[in-house]
Amino acid sequence: MLGKVFENLEVIDRKAKGTYYTPREIVHYMCQESLINYLDTQLNTGEVSLAGEHPTNLKLFGAPATQQYALKTTGYTTKIPHEEIEEFIRHGELAVENDLRVASKGETETYSYIIPSNIRLNAAKIDQALAGIRVCDPAVGSGAFLVGMMTEIVRARSTLNIRLGASGRSNYDFKRHAIQQCLYGVDIDPGAVEIAKLRLWLSLVVDEENIKQIKPLPNLDYKIVCGNSLLKCEQNILYWPLYNEIEKLRAAFFDETNRNTKDEIKQQINKKLAEIEKEDRGFNFTVDFSEVFPKDSAANRGFDIVIANPPYVRQEKISGQKPELKKYFQCFDGTADIYVYFYERGRQILKKNGILTFISSNKYFRAGYGEKLRRYLANTCEISRIIDFGDAPVFEAIAYPSIIILKNASPDDNTVSIYTWQPGPPLAQFADIVQSGSASLLQRELTSDGWRLESPVVLRLLEKLWKAGKPLGEYVNGRFYRGIVTGLNEAFVVDRPTRDRLIVEHKSSAEVLKPLLRGRDIKRWYTEYQDLWLIFTRRGINIDKYPAIKKYLSQYKKQLEPGIEGGRKPGSYEWYEIQDNIAYWEEFEKPKIAYPNICKRNEFAWEDEGYYINQKAFIIPEASKYLLGILNSSVVTWLFDKLLAKLQNGYYEPSSIFIKDFPIPVVAKSEPIETLVNKILALKKDNPDFDVSALEQQIDQLVYELYGLMPEEIVVVESIH
């Protein structure tokens, strides 16, 4: 409840900090998945043989066969099946009442144990793993993930009481132990840190057994820390003795109740920290949480679980941090949003085989700035699961979230479980739906050029299409042009009566008044001109030659001044000029293909009447009607679905950067497709509502042949219709 209050506080500018809060159902799922994967690793990692058990030497001259020593390494060996661990974490608590009855009265035909025997027989080992876990949220916010992890740990350990007994094993005991030994959090926002501490305290108090002698609350100053998780993360080995002293002081501070003693301990800790880091005192995982990074055990250095919803702050707002980020991160890209660096830092602070569970924007799947991160994760981690929410409204404010769960281990021949969430079902069913509906993908298919959560059938078909054509960008020699950005359409776009009046006032006005199409006026195959006109006063124009235009624009002069707050962008252009330098303006007057910048499917139109285009659309000048036929085909409809990121409500953004790699077959004879396109254009010109689906199907058949598609591949292409 406290976390919910925090999420609605207006005093904390959450948007400015890029902080968005995760639905409780998703937090619950992520915490359970993290714990399941952690236990699976802890319980099922052991010695495995690199060869057969004790292979036998060949006999030589009748000598008796001798056995070799078997080469062994550490690896995965199933002792408790993953499915049983999953059942224990997800539903074990529900079995307690039944299994207690069976434990006291024995199994009968009616009653038998629900908790799997492997869990019961290994209860002590499981409990030890749960007690020894170390979890960190490097962007802790209101503490939802730490409270969620504590809840799951307590439930699991309580369930084991059936086997281990309940003495000294109350929920309060488990919570206090988890808070002291298992949970760590960092946030740059001091208010968030205090709320996270308060949530942990309150969750502890509710399980206090003796309300007449309530135990003092623990001190969390060195467990939930205010700091920047993205700064330095290295340890100076010259100060190992100091680290040991600090760790002892922190342990004493946790339970200390005397204010004066607490202050003394705190002063000692801070003095020793200052001695280690001199004047360069800032948060450092390996220093502030040094007990998690012991010097004498490389295998135990780091957290078992790193779980977070990293902040979503656009790269423009972190320009001052970029020199530092470039220094510390392999994944640095000058245009990367800040969450990218949390992924790399998360892996850096994991121990070997540790589990990272993040929910963040999915933009790194395909964005150029995500290329280094994609390569980093795919090459250095064993990715267990990826869930893409697309435009499902999981968050109140951030679109296109995704969940990734991975292990800090070599990927080898790993297979990834993938799922794309479809809006509709309640989030309460999330875990069951993901479990039953997931597909598998070889991790090596997650390449640095873009992650596509698709089946092998789809990936093979994409490969075939790419081989069968020339990239669209090469096909059109890079000639994709954006429509005109005026900076203030209210001033530069006029209707027919205004256009006519300006020409009457001075005939020179006709030279700069151009017919204009907006993005919304561009349909599939055709355009719907709305008799709008653009005052095209491009850079360098002598405005005094157009007195009527100058007079008309002068009423907007204050708004048109470059660089005014809330107005047009800064620049060297004059107040009466179009904002952007449209060096390619003559291309608008040529025959061209036009298409909107936002659409629900491929909607390419032929335009040969010299219309100019606004910033909500693009053009490909001097293109062919053959290319128009390809771009409006079912193959390109399928490519939209597979290669373009879906925006909210099912829209696509076919900017040149996203469609330049679409494969276009190069042919000697284009007449068959052009003939069909001309028929469609003629029909649409006479009647925009005319049904041309039969002609489109004929084009599709010709296009399928050009790509060499087999019947089963055509079925895949047409499956999205």
Stockholm file with secondary structure:
# STOCKHOLM 1.0

chainA/1-721         MLGKVFENLEVIDRKAKGTYYTPREIVHYMCQESLINYLDTQLNTGEVSLAGEHPTNLKLFGAPATQQYALKTTGYTTKIPHEEIEEFIRHGELAVENDLRVASKGETETYSYIIPSNIRLNAAKIDQALAGIRVCDPAVGSGAFLVGMMTEIVRARSTLNIRLGASGRSNYDFKRHAIQQCLYGVDIDPGAVEIAKLRLWLSLVVDEENIKQIKPLPNLDYKIVCGNSLLKCEQNILYWPLYNEIEKLRAAFFDETNRNTKDEIKQQINKKLAEIEKEDRGFNFTVDFSEVFPKDSAANRGFDIVIANPPYVRQEKISGQKPELKKYFQCFDGTADIYVYFYERGRQILKKNGILTFISSNKYFRAGYGEKLRRYLANTCEISRIIDFGDAPVFEAIAYPSIIILKNASPDDNTVSIYTWQPGPPLAQFADIVQSGSASLLQRELTSDGWRLESPVVLRLLEKLWKAGKPLGEYVNGRFYRGIVTGLNEAFVVDRPTRDRLIVEHKSSAEVLKPLLRGRDIKRWYTEYQDLWLIFTRRGINIDKYPAIKKYLSQYKKQLEPGIEGGRKPGSYEWYEIQDNIAYWEEFEKPKIAYPNICKRNEFAWEDEGYYINQKAFIIPEASKYLLGILNSSVVTWLFDKLLAKLQNGYYEPSSIFIKDFPIPVVAKSEPIETLVNKILALKKDNPDFDVSALEQQIDQLVYELYGLMPEEIVVVESIH
#=GR chainA/1-721 SS CHHHHHHTCSSSCTTTTTCCCCCHHHHHHHHHHHHHHHHHHHHSEEEEESSSSSCBCCCCTTCCCCBCCCCEEEEECCSSCHHHHHHHHHHGGGGHHHHHHHHHHCCCSSCCCCSCHHHHHTHHHHHHHHHTCCEEETTCTTSHHHHHHHHHHHHHHHHTHHHHCSTTCCHHHHHHHHHHHTEEEEESCHHHHHHHHHHHHHHHHTTCSCGGGCCCCCCCTTTEEESCTTSCCCCCGGGHHHHHHHHHHHHHHHHCCCHHHHHHHHHHHHHHHHHHHTTCCCCCHHHHTGGGSCTTCGGGCSEEEEEECCCCCCGGGGGGGHHHHHHHCTTCCTTCCTHHHHHHHHHHTEEEEEEEEEEEESGGGTCGGGHHHHHHHHHHSEEEEEEECTTCCCSSSCCSEEEEEEESSCCTTCEEEEEECCSSSCGGGHHHHHHHHCEEEEGGGSBTTBCCCCCHHHHHHHHHHHHTSEEHHHHTTTCCEECBCCSCHHHHEEEHHHHHHHHHHCGGGGGTEEEEECGGGBCSBCBCCCCEEEECCCTTCCGGGCHHHHHHHHTTHHHHSTTCTTSSCCCSSCTTSCSSCCTTGGGGGSCEEEEESSBSSCCCEEECSCCEEBTTEEEEETCCHHHHHHHTSHHHHHHHHHHSCBCGGGCBCCCHHHHTTCEECCCSCCHHHHHHHHHHHHHHHHCTTCCCHHHHHHHHHHHHHHHTCCHHHHHHHHTTC
#=GC SS_cons         CHHHHHHTCSSSCTTTTTCCCCCHHHHHHHHHHHHHHHHHHHHSEEEEESSSSSCBCCCCTTCCCCBCCCCEEEEECCSSCHHHHHHHHHHGGGGHHHHHHHHHHCCCSSCCCCSCHHHHHTHHHHHHHHHTCCEEETTCTTSHHHHHHHHHHHHHHHHTHHHHCSTTCCHHHHHHHHHHHTEEEEESCHHHHHHHHHHHHHHHHTTCSCGGGCCCCCCCTTTEEESCTTSCCCCCGGGHHHHHHHHHHHHHHHHCCCHHHHHHHHHHHHHHHHHHHTTCCCCCHHHHTGGGSCTTCGGGCSEEEEEECCCCCCGGGGGGGHHHHHHHCTTCCTTCCTHHHHHHHHHHTEEEEEEEEEEEESGGGTCGGGHHHHHHHHHHSEEEEEEECTTCCCSSSCCSEEEEEEESSCCTTCEEEEEECCSSSCGGGHHHHHHHHCEEEEGGGSBTTBCCCCCHHHHHHHHHHHHTSEEHHHHTTTCCEECBCCSCHHHHEEEHHHHHHHHHHCGGGGGTEEEEECGGGBCSBCBCCCCEEEECCCTTCCGGGCHHHHHHHHTTHHHHSTTCTTSSCCCSSCTTSCSSCCTTGGGGGSCEEEEESSBSSCCCEEECSCCEEBTTEEEEETCCHHHHHHHTSHHHHHHHHHHSCBCGGGCBCCCHHHHTTCEECCCSCCHHHHHHHHHHHHHHHHCTTCCCHHHHHHHHHHHHHHHTCCHHHHHHHHTTC
//
